[in-house]
Amino acid sequence: MRQIFVASVFAVSLFVSCSSATKIVKFPTVPDETYANPNLKDFFKANRNPNIVLRVPNNNDKATSNTSTSTDIILEVVNIDPSVLYSTNKVTLVGSKKEVEQIGNINYKEKGASVEYKVILVKNNEIAGTYKFNYKPCPNGCELTTFKFSGRSYNRKIELRETVEINTMEEFMKLTTKKLIASFRQS
């Protein structure tokens, strides 16, 4: 009798472990858009430690005239959008041995972000580069349990947050700054 009980428990646990898969939602990646003209590349080859001024929206500075300042480059934040909508109807079932992607009837939505920069060479008064970086929500995938639903089971809708959380946005801005510096050093 004890052997049957142990075998039953083992069979049930084996069935549960084989059939239980974590449901993950992965949003598509939007590629970053970067452009640096030859003048910017040449500038960074000749000047390893330039004087850079950061200009944010609605901030008037006096760095646009090279005669009154020693500024070499203005790095202008053109746009920060903390509410870029991402959506997918694909759910990935992650088991212990494999992943299976399924297309469902619910369109999962989440807010991502983007930030755009413009690089201005002050000496030439030219836009020498433009950069747009994108943050997709749940970069490693979100478990299905993290989504909030509203409505009845036959008409379920995803409840969206207004924007990306502040801590996530701060990390995204740090990452874009690192990517900018890396691209400047590659020039």
Backbone bond lengths (Angstrom), bond angles and torsions (degrees), N, CA, C in turn:
res aa  C-N    CA-C-N  psi(-1)  N-CA   C-N-CA  omega(-1)  CA-C   N-CA-C  phi
1 M - - - 1.445 - - 1.529 110.94 -
2 R 1.332 115.15 -41.64 1.461 120.40 -179.76 1.526 110.46 -64.50
3 Q 1.340 116.85 -37.47 1.459 121.11 179.80 1.526 110.93 -65.71
4 I 1.314 117.87 -37.63 1.467 121.98 178.50 1.524 109.76 -66.43
5 F 1.336 116.08 -41.97 1.458 120.40 178.73 1.537 110.94 -62.12
6 V 1.337 117.12 -46.68 1.465 121.61 179.73 1.519 110.06 -63.33
7 A 1.312 118.16 -42.45 1.464 121.98 178.72 1.528 110.41 -64.41
8 S 1.325 117.62 -38.87 1.470 121.15 178.71 1.522 110.96 -65.19
9 V 1.331 116.99 -44.71 1.459 121.28 178.87 1.526 109.98 -62.19
10 F 1.335 117.13 -42.55 1.458 121.31 179.02 1.527 110.60 -63.59
11 A 1.308 118.21 -43.21 1.472 122.12 -179.02 1.530 110.55 -65.31
12 V 1.334 116.81 -42.18 1.466 120.17 179.35 1.528 110.22 -65.92
13 S 1.331 117.42 -44.35 1.463 119.07 179.89 1.523 111.45 -65.87
14 L 1.333 117.81 -35.46 1.457 121.56 176.68 1.517 110.06 -65.67
15 F 1.332 117.48 -43.36 1.461 121.54 178.81 1.529 111.20 -63.18
16 V 1.322 116.46 -43.80 1.459 120.56 -179.21 1.526 110.25 -65.64
17 S 1.343 117.33 -43.21 1.462 118.91 -178.44 1.518 111.78 -68.56
18 C 1.326 118.16 -31.05 1.462 120.57 179.11 1.521 111.41 -76.82
19 S 1.325 116.97 -34.95 1.459 119.48 -174.73 1.524 112.87 -90.80
20 S 1.331 117.95 -15.76 1.456 118.72 -177.78 1.518 109.56 -86.79
21 A 1.288 115.31 113.45 1.461 121.20 177.09 1.519 107.28 -121.73
22 T 1.309 115.66 143.51 1.446 120.46 176.28 1.515 108.29 -78.86
23 K 1.307 116.58 134.06 1.460 121.35 179.52 1.524 108.89 -95.40
24 I 1.334 115.77 119.76 1.452 122.55 -175.88 1.529 109.30 -120.13
25 V 1.324 115.63 138.18 1.464 121.39 174.30 1.528 106.74 -105.91
26 K 1.340 115.90 124.67 1.462 121.56 178.55 1.525 108.24 -118.29
27 F 1.316 115.88 124.65 1.456 120.62 -179.40 1.522 110.26 -88.95
28 P 1.332 116.86 149.72 1.468 119.51 179.80 1.525 111.14 -66.58
29 T 1.321 115.42 149.14 1.459 121.69 179.18 1.519 109.69 -87.41
30 V 1.318 115.91 131.74 1.460 121.32 173.02 1.524 106.27 -98.83
31 P 1.335 118.33 122.07 1.471 118.88 -175.99 1.527 112.53 -67.63
32 D 1.333 114.95 149.22 1.461 120.75 175.10 1.523 108.61 -70.83
33 E 1.331 115.80 152.31 1.459 121.19 178.56 1.524 107.68 -116.01
34 T 1.323 116.60 117.41 1.463 120.26 -179.67 1.517 110.26 -131.32
35 Y 1.319 114.57 141.27 1.458 120.83 175.89 1.520 108.37 -147.07
36 A 1.317 115.55 130.11 1.468 122.01 173.99 1.521 106.81 -133.04
37 N 1.326 116.64 123.89 1.462 118.71 -179.03 1.528 110.34 -77.13
38 P 1.318 118.28 167.05 1.476 121.15 -177.85 1.532 113.41 -58.43
39 N 1.332 118.62 -32.81 1.463 120.65 179.28 1.525 111.58 -62.84
40 L 1.321 116.73 -38.98 1.461 120.32 178.95 1.527 110.08 -67.58
41 K 1.306 116.53 -42.72 1.464 120.04 178.52 1.527 110.84 -62.26
42 D 1.323 116.20 -43.71 1.471 119.94 178.49 1.523 111.30 -64.43
43 F 1.328 116.16 -39.34 1.463 120.50 179.39 1.524 111.08 -59.38
44 F 1.348 116.88 -46.79 1.463 119.81 -177.76 1.524 112.30 -71.36
45 K 1.313 117.89 -25.68 1.468 119.60 174.56 1.527 110.21 -68.73
46 A 1.321 117.14 -37.38 1.467 122.04 -177.88 1.524 112.97 -85.70
47 N 1.327 119.06 -24.63 1.466 123.56 -175.06 1.528 109.89 -126.92
48 R 1.302 116.60 97.14 1.464 119.79 -178.03 1.527 112.73 -77.60
49 N 1.329 119.25 -21.76 1.465 122.44 -179.24 1.530 110.44 -131.09
50 P 1.318 117.28 69.85 1.467 119.22 -178.52 1.521 111.72 -76.28
51 N 1.323 116.00 161.63 1.466 122.13 172.93 1.522 107.59 -88.40
52 I 1.324 115.15 120.27 1.462 120.92 -175.75 1.518 109.30 -120.21
53 V 1.320 115.01 135.85 1.461 121.56 174.57 1.518 107.65 -112.30
54 L 1.331 115.79 133.83 1.450 121.09 176.36 1.518 108.45 -93.87
55 R 1.320 115.91 123.36 1.468 120.51 177.39 1.530 107.20 -112.54
56 V 1.325 114.78 124.92 1.462 120.43 177.78 1.520 108.58 -105.88
57 P 1.331 117.53 159.94 1.464 119.20 -179.05 1.529 112.55 -53.37
58 N 1.305 116.45 141.06 1.466 124.51 179.40 1.524 113.21 63.98
59 N 1.314 116.59 29.98 1.461 120.49 177.99 1.528 107.72 -122.19
60 N 1.317 117.41 112.54 1.462 120.96 179.70 1.517 109.31 -89.38
61 D 1.327 115.69 120.20 1.461 118.60 176.42 1.525 109.09 -123.24
62 K 1.313 115.18 172.35 1.460 119.63 -176.82 1.523 111.43 -108.49
63 A 1.316 116.48 26.57 1.456 120.16 -177.08 1.520 112.87 -85.38
64 T 1.314 118.02 -2.94 1.457 119.69 -177.14 1.513 113.02 -77.14
65 S 1.307 117.81 -14.58 1.461 121.37 177.72 1.521 108.96 -109.52
66 N 1.316 116.40 115.78 1.456 120.77 -176.50 1.525 112.16 -70.71
67 T 1.314 118.47 -14.66 1.465 120.43 -179.30 1.523 111.75 -75.63
68 S 1.334 117.97 -28.28 1.462 119.81 -176.21 1.522 113.41 -98.08
69 T 1.312 117.50 -2.09 1.462 119.89 -177.50 1.520 110.00 -150.07
70 S 1.309 115.45 165.19 1.460 119.46 177.70 1.529 111.61 -97.98
71 T 1.313 116.66 19.83 1.457 121.65 -179.23 1.525 111.16 -68.53
72 D 1.325 115.14 131.29 1.461 121.13 176.39 1.519 111.79 -96.21
73 I 1.341 115.20 -39.45 1.467 120.75 -174.25 1.521 109.20 -135.97
74 I 1.317 114.65 140.91 1.464 120.67 169.28 1.518 106.42 -108.20
75 L 1.317 115.79 123.05 1.459 122.00 173.59 1.519 105.83 -101.18
76 E 1.318 115.88 106.52 1.459 120.97 -174.81 1.523 110.61 -102.19
77 V 1.320 115.57 127.39 1.457 120.61 172.60 1.521 106.01 -81.79
78 V 1.313 116.54 109.60 1.456 121.56 -175.76 1.522 111.28 -81.88
79 N 1.340 116.22 -41.77 1.457 119.44 -176.26 1.526 109.64 -157.02
80 I 1.327 115.35 138.46 1.462 122.20 170.53 1.524 106.13 -124.25
81 D 1.325 116.21 119.98 1.460 120.63 -179.55 1.526 109.15 -120.35
82 P 1.339 117.94 104.25 1.462 120.75 -178.39 1.533 113.54 -89.07
83 S 1.329 117.25 14.50 1.474 118.60 -177.51 1.529 112.33 -139.58
84 V 1.332 116.29 50.45 1.462 121.49 176.35 1.531 107.75 -81.34
85 L 1.321 116.39 125.16 1.464 120.80 -175.36 1.527 111.45 -82.56
86 Y 1.307 116.15 126.80 1.461 123.67 173.06 1.523 107.18 -115.04
87 S 1.329 116.88 144.80 1.464 118.79 177.45 1.525 110.10 -148.73
88 T 1.312 114.64 153.89 1.461 121.71 176.39 1.525 108.51 -158.37
89 N 1.317 115.83 154.13 1.457 120.13 174.00 1.534 110.09 -113.59
90 K 1.333 116.23 16.74 1.465 121.26 -179.07 1.522 110.50 -101.47
91 V 1.324 114.35 136.43 1.458 121.98 176.27 1.522 106.87 -124.05
92 T 1.325 116.56 132.71 1.458 121.37 178.38 1.520 108.67 -101.73
93 L 1.325 116.14 124.97 1.455 121.62 175.76 1.529 107.06 -91.41
94 V 1.323 115.75 115.88 1.464 121.05 -177.31 1.514 108.12 -104.71
95 G 1.309 115.36 112.15 1.458 121.38 176.93 1.507 109.67 -104.38
96 S 1.313 116.46 -174.55 1.460 119.74 -178.76 1.524 112.32 -71.86
97 K 1.338 117.28 -23.88 1.452 119.43 -175.78 1.525 114.35 -115.36
98 K 1.338 117.69 -24.25 1.466 118.00 -177.14 1.521 111.22 -155.34
99 E 1.338 114.12 166.84 1.457 121.83 176.06 1.527 108.29 -116.03
100 V 1.323 115.23 138.11 1.460 120.59 178.59 1.524 107.89 -127.74
101 E 1.321 116.21 127.06 1.465 119.94 179.65 1.525 109.24 -95.37
102 Q 1.318 115.31 131.75 1.462 121.48 179.49 1.520 109.60 -123.11
103 I 1.311 115.90 145.15 1.465 120.93 174.62 1.515 107.09 -99.37
104 G 1.328 114.72 126.32 1.453 120.02 -176.69 1.520 112.29 -110.12
105 N 1.325 115.72 -174.86 1.465 120.64 -179.39 1.528 112.43 -101.34
106 I 1.323 117.57 1.93 1.468 121.27 176.91 1.520 108.04 -106.05
107 N 1.316 116.34 132.26 1.455 121.53 177.71 1.530 107.50 -93.16
108 Y 1.331 116.92 104.88 1.459 122.05 -178.65 1.521 108.80 -77.92
109 K 1.323 115.86 131.11 1.461 121.24 -177.60 1.518 109.94 -126.50
110 E 1.321 114.57 146.15 1.458 120.45 177.77 1.521 107.58 -155.08
111 K 1.323 116.09 155.45 1.468 121.02 -179.38 1.524 110.11 -91.05
112 G 1.325 114.89 132.90 1.460 123.05 171.63 1.517 108.14 -111.88
113 A 1.324 116.61 -158.38 1.462 119.86 -178.13 1.524 109.64 -151.46
114 S 1.326 114.48 165.20 1.465 120.54 172.00 1.522 108.25 -148.69
115 V 1.334 115.22 154.82 1.457 121.17 175.30 1.529 106.74 -140.38
116 E 1.338 114.58 138.52 1.464 120.86 -179.81 1.518 109.56 -119.92
117 Y 1.334 115.06 136.70 1.463 122.27 177.84 1.524 109.34 -122.56
118 K 1.316 114.77 152.69 1.459 122.19 172.58 1.522 106.23 -127.70
119 V 1.339 116.46 134.03 1.461 121.59 179.30 1.525 107.69 -108.16
120 I 1.335 115.32 122.76 1.466 121.27 -177.70 1.529 108.89 -114.53
121 L 1.332 115.79 125.36 1.464 120.63 171.60 1.517 107.12 -83.71
122 V 1.319 116.94 114.64 1.459 122.02 -173.52 1.527 111.28 -67.16
123 K 1.320 117.31 -42.79 1.463 120.84 -176.78 1.529 111.59 -56.61
124 N 1.339 116.41 -42.78 1.471 121.33 -179.42 1.526 112.51 -93.25
125 N 1.344 116.03 -10.71 1.454 122.18 -174.79 1.534 110.66 53.15
126 E 1.344 115.18 51.66 1.458 119.96 -178.21 1.520 110.49 -130.79
127 I 1.319 114.11 148.13 1.460 120.00 172.18 1.523 106.07 -78.69
128 A 1.321 115.67 111.03 1.458 120.30 -173.08 1.521 113.22 -101.64
129 G 1.326 116.98 -9.66 1.457 119.27 178.91 1.516 111.35 -166.11
130 T 1.315 114.97 151.29 1.461 121.88 174.26 1.527 108.21 -134.41
131 Y 1.306 114.85 141.00 1.455 120.82 -177.34 1.521 108.95 -138.35
132 K 1.326 116.40 132.06 1.459 121.25 173.18 1.523 107.28 -129.79
133 F 1.339 114.85 121.75 1.452 120.78 -179.88 1.523 108.77 -111.86
134 N 1.331 115.72 141.16 1.462 122.09 -176.71 1.520 110.35 -118.44
135 Y 1.312 115.32 139.66 1.458 121.91 175.63 1.510 108.04 -115.29
136 K 1.331 116.11 117.59 1.465 118.44 175.34 1.516 108.53 -91.25
137 P 1.319 116.56 142.92 1.464 118.87 179.23 1.529 110.14 -66.53
138 C 1.283 115.75 151.23 1.466 122.33 177.66 1.523 111.22 50.94
139 P 1.326 118.28 64.01 1.467 120.09 -175.89 1.529 113.72 -54.64
140 N 1.325 117.02 -29.89 1.465 120.75 178.84 1.526 112.17 -103.67
141 G 1.321 116.05 10.37 1.463 121.05 -178.05 1.515 111.16 95.47
142 C 1.329 116.03 145.62 1.468 122.39 177.75 1.525 108.19 -109.43
143 E 1.313 116.08 135.87 1.459 117.99 172.89 1.520 108.27 -66.98
144 L 1.296 115.99 144.48 1.460 121.42 -177.83 1.522 111.70 -58.30
145 T 1.315 117.19 -27.36 1.468 120.76 -178.86 1.528 112.66 -68.93
146 T 1.341 118.92 -14.54 1.466 120.61 -179.31 1.525 112.30 -80.93
147 F 1.326 118.38 -11.55 1.463 121.25 -179.83 1.520 110.14 -86.12
148 K 1.320 115.04 141.12 1.462 120.66 175.94 1.521 108.09 -102.64
149 F 1.317 115.50 135.24 1.459 121.24 -178.41 1.515 110.29 -113.42
150 S 1.326 114.75 153.81 1.459 120.25 171.44 1.524 107.72 -133.73
151 G 1.311 116.43 160.68 1.462 120.32 179.86 1.513 112.10 93.59
152 R 1.308 114.47 177.21 1.472 120.54 -179.58 1.523 110.16 -82.56
153 S 1.307 115.76 166.03 1.461 120.28 -173.98 1.532 112.64 -59.45
154 Y 1.331 119.01 -30.52 1.464 120.55 -179.57 1.530 112.19 -84.41
155 N 1.335 117.35 -10.32 1.463 120.72 -178.07 1.531 109.95 -139.86
156 R 1.324 116.53 53.50 1.459 120.91 -175.34 1.517 111.14 -77.95
157 K 1.318 116.40 142.04 1.451 123.11 177.41 1.524 109.11 -129.63
158 I 1.327 114.52 149.79 1.456 120.73 177.91 1.524 108.78 -83.15
159 E 1.331 116.59 132.36 1.462 120.82 173.72 1.522 107.98 -87.78
160 L 1.328 116.37 123.52 1.462 121.53 -176.93 1.515 112.22 -95.66
161 R 1.327 115.46 147.03 1.462 120.23 168.21 1.516 106.28 -78.38
162 E 1.319 116.54 158.33 1.462 121.25 -179.61 1.519 112.16 -65.47
163 T 1.337 117.06 -48.47 1.456 122.06 -177.14 1.520 109.60 -146.41
164 V 1.320 115.30 177.73 1.461 121.06 174.68 1.525 108.12 -67.81
165 E 1.324 116.71 143.15 1.466 120.78 -179.64 1.528 110.49 -62.02
166 I 1.322 116.18 151.11 1.465 122.09 -174.57 1.527 111.66 -59.41
167 N 1.331 118.61 -45.74 1.473 120.90 -179.50 1.523 111.20 -61.77
168 T 1.314 116.57 -40.41 1.462 120.85 178.61 1.521 110.09 -65.54
169 M 1.320 116.52 -40.80 1.462 120.44 179.60 1.528 110.87 -65.21
170 E 1.323 117.12 -39.74 1.468 120.51 177.38 1.527 110.74 -61.60
171 E 1.316 116.80 -44.04 1.469 120.73 178.69 1.528 110.59 -63.80
172 F 1.319 116.44 -39.73 1.465 120.91 177.74 1.524 110.81 -62.70
173 M 1.326 117.91 -42.91 1.463 121.38 179.19 1.533 110.76 -64.77
174 K 1.330 117.98 -39.04 1.458 120.93 176.12 1.531 110.10 -61.93
175 L 1.317 115.89 -43.40 1.459 120.50 -179.69 1.529 111.31 -63.57
176 T 1.332 117.51 -42.25 1.469 119.27 179.67 1.524 111.01 -66.36
177 T 1.320 117.19 -34.95 1.466 120.38 177.09 1.524 110.11 -63.94
178 K 1.317 117.23 -43.26 1.467 121.15 177.66 1.530 110.86 -62.71
179 K 1.327 116.80 -40.76 1.466 120.35 178.67 1.532 110.69 -65.04
180 L 1.325 117.28 -39.64 1.474 120.30 177.15 1.517 110.87 -61.90
181 I 1.330 116.41 -48.47 1.470 120.27 -178.79 1.535 109.64 -61.54
182 A 1.325 116.98 -42.35 1.474 119.76 178.43 1.524 110.99 -61.52
183 S 1.327 117.32 -40.91 1.473 119.22 -179.91 1.530 111.14 -68.57
184 F 1.329 117.69 -34.04 1.453 120.86 176.52 1.531 110.39 -65.11
185 R 1.312 116.38 -40.27 1.470 120.45 -178.49 1.519 111.92 -71.30
186 Q 1.327 117.12 -26.36 1.467 120.64 178.44 1.517 112.22 -76.93
187 S 1.311 115.74 -18.41 1.475 119.54 -176.74 1.500 112.17 -61.51
